[in-house]
Amino acid sequence: MTDQVLTIIDNGVGRIRLNRPKAIHALTPDMCEAINQALLVWRDDPAVVAVMIDHMPAADGDPKLSRGFCAGGDIALIANSAKADCIEAERFFHVEYRMNHLLFVYDKPIVAFIDGIVMGGGVGLSLPCRYRVATERTSFAMPETGIGLFPDVGGGWFLPRLAGRIGAWLATTGSRIDGADCVATGIATHYIGSEKLDALKADILANPTALSALLDRANEMTPESRLAAQRATIDELFASDRYEEILAALTADGSEWAQKQLAVLATKSPQTVKVALRQLVEGAALTDFADNMRNEYRLACHIIRRPDFVEGVRAVIFDKDNAPRWTPATPEAVDDALIDSLFAPLAPEQEWTPLPETENLP
């Protein structure tokens, strides 16, 4: 279907290799479709015992083209569709969220090697997997509030299940964390030096039934997590689910770290920060991942029709002036009625559904 993702079977391992290096392997609808089709075929193939997800190295050896696992989704495609009739954007979200759900309910072990940049869609491609291998090059973030979107692809499920208020901090600020932080928070299950990945992958391909044991044997002691040192502060200052109360707590604290968070938050869409906080509350209460993805699809369909998304992409991705003009411009101007409207159900025929092959799975 597309050469931007390679799907092959290698000695009992279904391999998914992202192959769009110039865009840091950002996902397109066709890539998500190809991944879904491969996973469904492999699910029923007794010769496939495990799945491995990683990214192809740059063909010309340029390290700049090998700097990330997956930088997200094709934001330009979504934004251009949002300026028009939103049909392509909605199709993208629908198929991508089906991929997130399929990965989550998949009954064969999947290992994702999150080496390099892991953002947005890359988070949704890896966090549902049973094993997530971070390295010293891992840079993880959910930066969607900076472009007027929200932490989707399962963020409403995974982020509130992190310890304390780390999920709320990541969702609202879009902060980046490294591989050691990913292990400390449970985002990653293993930590391995990047120079050892090829050997580990070769071992897995040689003996895929020993996947778990091979990962455990290769697992290394992580460096000290800088995020762990901030845990208590994050839990205290991001304790509230109300944006105005978080801002008040940061202002009252007045520390250098708190002032930095205030400066970061000042660049984010007030609308989508409030959406993210409510999204995490609702996601924490859900017991079915499919219900979370249905909730996120509703948000996506509503939010791309609001001014902030197109404006955020203009400022950050297209024009790169980093001076978005948010509507509404302040947290106080984003009222509950607006947020309620963004969480509203869609017409029955427009609602998100999982792949038919997974509809009866939790």
N, C-alpha and C positions, 0 to 999 in steps of 0.2 A: 504493500500500500504506500509506503514511504521509506526512503533511505535515511530519514532523520532519526529513526530508531531501528536497531537491528534485533531481530528475535530469532534465535537459533537454539537447537538442542545439542548439547555437548556432553556426551558420556553420562546421560541421566540428569543433567542440569539444564533447565530452561533458562537461557541467558537473555536478558533485556539490557541492551547497551544503547544509551542515549548518544546521538551522533549529529548534534547541531552545534559544533564548538564555537562558531563565530557569535552565536547568541547565548553562549554559556548554557547550551542544551535546554533552553526554554521550551516548554511544551506547547505543541499545537494540537488542534482537534484530531488531525490525522494520526499524530503520535499516540494520543490517548486511545484512539480506536484500535490501532495496531497492537498496543499493549493489552487491551481488553480481549481481543481476538486470540492472541497467543496464550494468555492465561486460561481462557476457557478451553482451548484445545488441550493444553498441558494438564489441566485439572483431571481430565478423563483419560489421560495417557499413562498407563502403569509404568512405562519406561522412564517417566520423569519423576524424580524423587524430591527435587528441590528446585528453587528458582533463585537466580542471582541477578541483582540490578546494579549497574554501574554506568560509567560514561566512557566513551571511546577516547583514547588519547588523540591529540591533533595529528593528522596525517603528516604534516610537514615538520613535526617536532617542536613547533613554537610553544614555549611554556605558557604564553599569554592565552593560547587557545585551549589549554588544558587546566584552566584555573578553577573550574567548578563542576560539581555534580549536576546541579540544575538550578538556574537562577529564577525560576518561576514559570508562569504561563506567558503566552504571547500577548502581552499587554497592549501592544499597538493594534493587533487585530481586534481585541475586545473594545478598545477605545474608538476605533474607526467605525465599528458596528454600532456602538452606543450613540455616535453622532447621527446615524441613519435610522434603521428600523429595529436594531437590537437582535435581529434574528440569528446572525452568526455568533454573537456573544452568548446568547442563551443556549445555542447548540453546543458551544465550547463548554460552558459550565455543566451542562447536562451530561455530556460524555465524560468529562474529567471527574465529576463527582461519582459517576458510575465506576470509574477506575478506582477511586479512593475506596469506595465501598467493597468492590471485588477484592482488592488487596487485604482489606480488613477481615473479611470472612473466609479468605482462602485457607483451605485445610492442609496444604502442603507448605513446608517451611520456606520462607523467603528471607534472603539476606540482602540488605541494601548497603552499599559502600558509599557513605556520605563524605567523600573526600573533596575538600574545596568548598565553594559557595553552595549553600543549601538554603534557598529562600522560596517562599510562597508555594508554587506548584511542586517544587522539589521536596518541600516538607510533606505535602500531601502524598507524594510518591514513596516516601520512605517511612514516615511514622506509623502507618498501618502495618508495616512488615514486622515479622517476629523478631528479626535481628537487625540492628542498625550499627554499623561500624564507623566510628569517627576516627579522625587522624589529627595530627598537629596542624593540618591545613584547613580543617573544618571551620566554616564561618556560617553560623545558623541564624536566621532571622525571619520574622513575619512582618515585613515593613509596610503592609497595605494601608494603614491609616495615613501614611504620608502621600498617598495618591488618591485619597477619597474612597478607597474600597474598604475591605474589612478582612480579618484573618480567617480566610475560608479554607477549603480543601480539608476539612476536618478539624480546623483550629478550635471550633466551638466544643469539640469533644476532648481533644488532647490537652489543650492549654489549661483548662480548669482542673485537670487531674494531676498536674504537676504540684510539687510540694508548696504549701503556703500560698503566697501571692505572686510567685514567679510568672505564672501564666498571664495574670492581669498586667504585670509590668511589661512582658514581652509583647503582648497584644496591643497595648496602648502606645508605647514608645517606639516599637519597631527595633529595639536594641539588638545588636549582634552579640552572640556568645560563641566561644570557641569549643574545640573538641573536648577539653577537660570539663568545661561547664556542661556540655551535653551529657557526659557520663554522670556527672554529679547530680543532674536533675532527672536522669532516667530517659532523656531524649535519645541517647545512644546506649546500646547494651554492651558494646565493646570498644576498646581504644587500641589502635595499632599504628605504628609508625608507617608513614606513607611509602617508605622505601621497601617495606615488607609486604605490601599488598599483592604484588604480582605472584610472589611465592605462595602466599596463602590461597589466592584464587586457584593456582595450579594444584595445590593440595586438595582443595574442595572438588575440583574437576576430576581428580584422580580417584577420589573416594567420597562421593556425595552423601552417602548414607551416614558418614561420620561428621556431617556439617557442624553440629553443635559442639562436639568434642574438639574439632579443629579450631573453631573460633575461640573456645575457652583456652586452648593451649597457646594460641597466638596472642591472647589478650595481655596487655601491658599495664604496668602501673601508670596512672595518669599524672600529669603535672598537677600542681595545686590549682584548684578552681578559684578564679578571682570572684566569680559570682557567689560562691559559697560564703565568702567574707561579707557580702552585701545582703545575705538572706534576711537577717533580722531587720535591717533598715527597710528593705523592700516590703516585708510583711507588715511593718508598722505604717509606712507612709502610703502604701497602695492598698491599705486594708479595706477601703470602702468600695462599693460597687457604683457609687455616684461620682461622676467626674469632678464636679465642683468641690466635693469633700477631699478628693485626692489632691487637687490643686491647693486647697487651703492647708492641708497637712504638710505639703512640700514647702509652701511659703512660710508656715510657722516654724518649720525645722531650720531653714535658713543655711544649712550646711552647703559646702561646695558641691557635694553629690546631689543634693536636693535642687540646688540652683541649676545644675546641668540638666536634670530631668525636666524642670520647668521650661528651660530653653528648648529642649527637644520637643516637648509637648506643644509648645507654641507654634511649631511648624506643621502640626498635624491637623487634619480635618476635625473640627469639634463634633460634627455629626457622626463621623465614623468611629471616633473614640467612644462616644456614648453607645453606639451600636455594638462595638466590641465588648464593652463591659456587660451589657445585657445579654449578648450572645453567649458569653461564658457562663453567666448565671443559668440561662436556660439549658445550655449544653450539659452543665454539671448535673442537672436534674433528670436528664434523659437516661434510659436504660437500653436503647436500641440505636446503634450507629446510623442506621438508615433514617431514623427520625431526625437525627442531627443534620444529615446531608439534605434532607427535605427542607429543614429550617434554613439552611445556608443557601439553598437554591432560591427560596423566596426572597431572602435578603439580596442576593446577587441580581435578580430580575428587577427588584425595586430600585436598588442603589445605582445601577448603571443609567437609570433614567433621571437621576438627580444631578444637579450641576457639578457637585464636587468631584465626581469621578473623572469626567472629561477635563475639568480644570486641573486636577491634580496630575493627570498624565501629561497634559500640556506643559505644566511647570517643571516637572521632574524628568520626564522621558523625552518629550519632543523639543521644547524650547530650551530646557535646562536652565531657566533663570531662577529656579528654586524659590519662586515668589508667588505661590498660589493665592488666589483670592477666593476664600471659602464662603459658602452660602448655606446656612447662616455663618457669620464671621466669628461669633463668640460662643462658648459653651452655654452661657445663660440664655442665648437666643434659640438654642436647640431645645424645643419643648417636648414634653412627653407625647403629645399628639403626633408629632412628626416621627418620632422613634416608633410609636405603635404602628404607624402606617407602613413602615419599612419591614415590620415583622408580620404583616397581614398575609393570610393564605392567598394563594392564586386560585383562579378558576380551576375546577377539578381536572379538566383536560390539559391544563398547563402545568400541573404539579410535577415535581421530580419523582421518578420511579427508579428503583435499582434495576439492573439487568434482569430479564425474566428468569435466567438460570439461577439467580441468587435471591429471588423474592421471598422465599420461605426460610432464609438463613438469618440469624440475629445480627 
